[in-house]
Amino acid sequence: MRQWPLLICALIGVSGLSLLIGAASLSDGDGGWLLMVSRFPRTAAALLAGAGLALAGVVVQQVVQNRLVEPALTGTPEAAMLGLLAVTLIAPGMAIAGKMLVAAAAALAGMAGFIALAKRVPRSDPMLLPIVGLVYGGILGAIGIWAAWLTDLMQYLGTWQLGEFSGVMIGRYEWLWAVAGMAVLLYAVADRITILGLGEAQARSLGLNYKQTRALGLVIVSVLTALVMVTVGAFPFVGLVAPNLVSRWRGDNLRANLPLIALGGGVLVLAADVIGRVIRYPFEIPAATVFGVFGASVFLWLLHAAPRRAHG
Amino acid sequence: MIKVRGLGYGVGDTVILHDVNLTLAPGGITALIGPNGAGKSSLLHCMAGLTTPTQGRVEIDGLDPFTARDEARARAVALLQQTPVVVSRLQVRELVSFGRWPHHRGRPGPKDMEKVEEALEAFSLTDFAERPLETLSGGQRQRAFIAMTYAQDTSWMFLDEPLNALDPRHARDLMARLHGLSRGHDRSIVIVIHDINAAAGWADRIVAMKDGRIVAHDASAALLTPETLADVFDTPFEVLRHKDRPVVISR
């Protein structure tokens, strides 16, 4: 259990830094007000977004039985983006709840397309599926860019594609608290999601309603993706890195590890945000960019370290 | 008792099972043999209620596995599929514990814990209980998966090619354990197997399949004749007797 104290210390440390560091100084004028309106919401948003993305990642990995996959490698954010584009074009005045719902529905449709593709991809080489997902996401993304170009919505696309927290203030991030609700729901079905990871025949032989459980998992992933996407934008690699680090450390029993995965994702994204604030102080680099550099390196390491198949 | 009546199954235009009729009395080990593509695995999955046949019906101890509730089915029959390519990073005890899922649905009680320990014991895994699956040898890992199936505590255990990737020592060890379980433990075991001599040595009955049909079903010693085997596998065999036990040699 030595991982817990380490992560809790990291959480406290990074949160402390996040509350203290920023372009405005806490000692000028009303520091308490600054904390309340900007720093605390920003810290909470990064933690929640990271936790949500990490949880979404581990669910997708169990569903497709491939730990090199994450929502960003399944076309899910691109599909959510297409949904958001459609809303912006057809009903620009729609309330944020409506936007969220459309984005989640579009994410679910995108995910369903990926699952249909995944069934046709041979299992023997684990690297194949993420590549297929990358191409699939690329196609959906290209459709999005084409549609945005035609309709003069390119700058919207930019805000969704590159996740960052500089715009987070009180009143503009609260939807992310729904991530906590999703996390509780996921914890309640943690055993079922772990059993999904044993494969369809085995899961069904154990009496699990496979299709229903998989559908529930994918709905949770879609909602998490949409929540993060609509409030702070897309963050590639989080769903890949956090679950993989925890899995290497502690294995795949989600009943025991979901809290660690959520905490790990939150701390990593918040750390990326804090680093983005100090690199070119007082200017900011988007957290997604910082995380991209770190995440890409971890991804390469995972590819290198991935067992090509179970050896006997 | 398992009753299979008029079972047919196909994918697209390919017929995989053709009007299969089979009655299996409880107890002992039944071996399913036959060439690749004979439909052994499909029959096993259909009998377990995991693959829906295109026609016919199955009854396991009076239960229809296709209409029964998932938990009820999973308490009557457990199937272990061929060793999966993907191995979850679970500890042995965690994996075996999932065998109790149909009984507790997420809230394990003392009886479940007891059954898990019993399964670990029965497959000599107690010393490995805390080890992650991926650190085990192929033989140990196979035992862990079978222990999970055993912990499911069903009267019928279906094992799809459990001897795959096992060396002779581990294969013998596994068959001896299964043989022991099928005696006086109320366990009936149906096993898909390619090693005919393992079937000859340990199975009470053999069901021979070819092209989606059952071509022979009898006690092991009676079924293993050169004629039947040549018919099933389209290749000549010689059958010798060693201490009342048939020994099959491919010629």
Interface residues (C-beta under 8 A of the other chain):
Chain A: Q65 N66 R123 S124 P126 D191 R192 T194 I195 G197 L198 G199 A201 Q202 R204 S205 L206 G207 L208 N209 S247 R248 G251 D252 N253 P307 R309 A310 H311 G312
Chain B: H45 A48 L50 D70 E71 R73 A74 R75 V77 A78 L79 L80 Q81 T83 P84 V85 V86 V87 S88 R89 L90 Q91 E94 F98 G99 W101 P102 G106 P132 E134 S137 G138 T149 Q152 A165
